[in-house]
């Protein structure tokens, strides 16, 4: 059986789609081939009638015509192999075509058996010529499906070969052997043609599958891209909502805390007894803790959302160190600690506001976790960088926790989650801000001996001409004239009361128009303006309008709950001092003192001292 394996159709093991494609090539020639076969039968009958005067062949031609007509009807009724259901009906189509080939080929095979007469050589000539033409035509018609070609040729040619061999005439025998060789050669040629057609069809189907997969992948990629765009749009909307929330939180949450701090500052100077003073102290501590936690949460949110946009420049560290020492030394002293600052001439290239936030967080951490000894703030040049160091003689940090403490909401030595010790966000903010400026935070610690945190920043290109003046003694604010532009009633009342206790003449207005009207009655020494005013107005616009009407740059303070870098740049570009809500009463008092002295030097008509 293995020796006959080559007789099998190349489509025998092919897929239904490939078989359907082969039959589709055959299908286009079936109708024409059947009509041509009927015509060839009548031409053969006419040849017999003209050359041999044999009318019997007319019945044979009628039979072939009837068979061709039946084949045309069947072909018309069969589902097309190239239709939507072609793959599922391919075997049925091939089976019907197989029976039709067998019947038609057998009908032509009857011709030599019944009508070839050795005594009439013309009959042989007619039949051999017709059969040779049919074989050639069959090669063209049935090449796509080799099994059908086998059925047609064998049923057509074998009777002719048998007729030639049975007459035992040397000439006929030679023609019979030649017919066998012709049949073998045609079969081999047809097989190679069928294999080539099958491969071409398989390649076409593979290409179609590849195109289909590429189209599906393209559609999937398009769907994924659209989904990604929708997700990005949602993320952008969420980011805008988060930004809006942070801005609203900065203003709306800080506003009541700011007012509460001012009211508590006024209450502190209202002659309280010991019990009331103690309660006030607790209230101020709670308000300060709430303010600290709010500031910390908002700062952390900005770091996490990438809203921090550093604006680096060269600046001297000495002024910053003095400022933080003055601000935090009293708190350290309350704990019995010594906060020391080592003078420095280093000039880093970084955002001064962010560096201040970093160092303040490190100092607060050091003071919070140091029970005895002291805290040291210093800076040194190392490997071409300005390295800020905060030393503390606290409990120290074990090596396995060196990375843990930089994670959000992680605290050591606070298992009770006492919020008076903070939220555990300070170091996370420090690392995030340092990375935003291209800096690096590191630490070295020995449990029981203390810890040093280091922040490495790029060195500045030049040293600014800055003089860190020695703080002047507190000045009396009595008689100072302040114009307060604030649209929140609670803050206005609290600020007015506090200013009254300090002896400051405070004119309170809620809009730019009202502020300009006040200028005709008195000229302020200092302007305090909230950043966000009603009807879309801003404190920057209000100060600019006041200065324009006065004709000189009156000292002014911009007060805001928005800690975005844009507010700091707005203040710097317009020559304004900047305070973030909630503003401690002591800080406000100190700033008013400084501004009043600066204003006295630049006020028109003043005599230089």
Buried (B, 14 or more C-beta within 10 A) or exposed (E): EEEEEEEEBBBEEBEBBBBBBBBBBBBEBBBEBBBBBBBBBBEBBEBBBEEBEBEEBBEBBBEBBEBBEBBBEBBEEBBBBBEEEBBEBBEEBBEBBBEBBBBBBBBBBBBBEEBBEEEBEBBBEBBBEBBBEBBEBBBEBBBBBBBBBBBBBBBBBBBBBBBBBEBEEEEBBEBBEEBBEBBEEBBEEBBEBBEEBBEEBBEEBEEEEEEEEEEEEEEEEEEEEEEEEEEEEEEEEEEEEBBEEBBEBBBEBBBBBBBBBBBBBBBBEEEBEEEEEEEBEEBBEEBBBBBBBBBBBBBBBBBBEEBBEBBBEBBBBBBBBBBBBEBBBEBBEEEEBEBBBEEBEBBBBBBBBBBBBBBBBBBBBBBBBBEEBBBBBBBEEEEEBBBBBBBBBBBBBEEEBBEEBBEBEBBBEBEEEEEEBBBBBBBBBBBBBBEBBEBBBEBEBEEEEBBBBBBBBBBBEEEEEEEBEEEEEEBEBEEBBBBBBBBBEBBBBBBBBBBEBBEBBBBBBBBBEBBBEBBEEEBBBBBBBBBBBEEEBBBBBBBBBBBEEBEEBBBBBBBBBBBBBEBBBBBBEBEBBBBBBBBBBEEBBBBBBBBBEEBBEEBEEEEEE
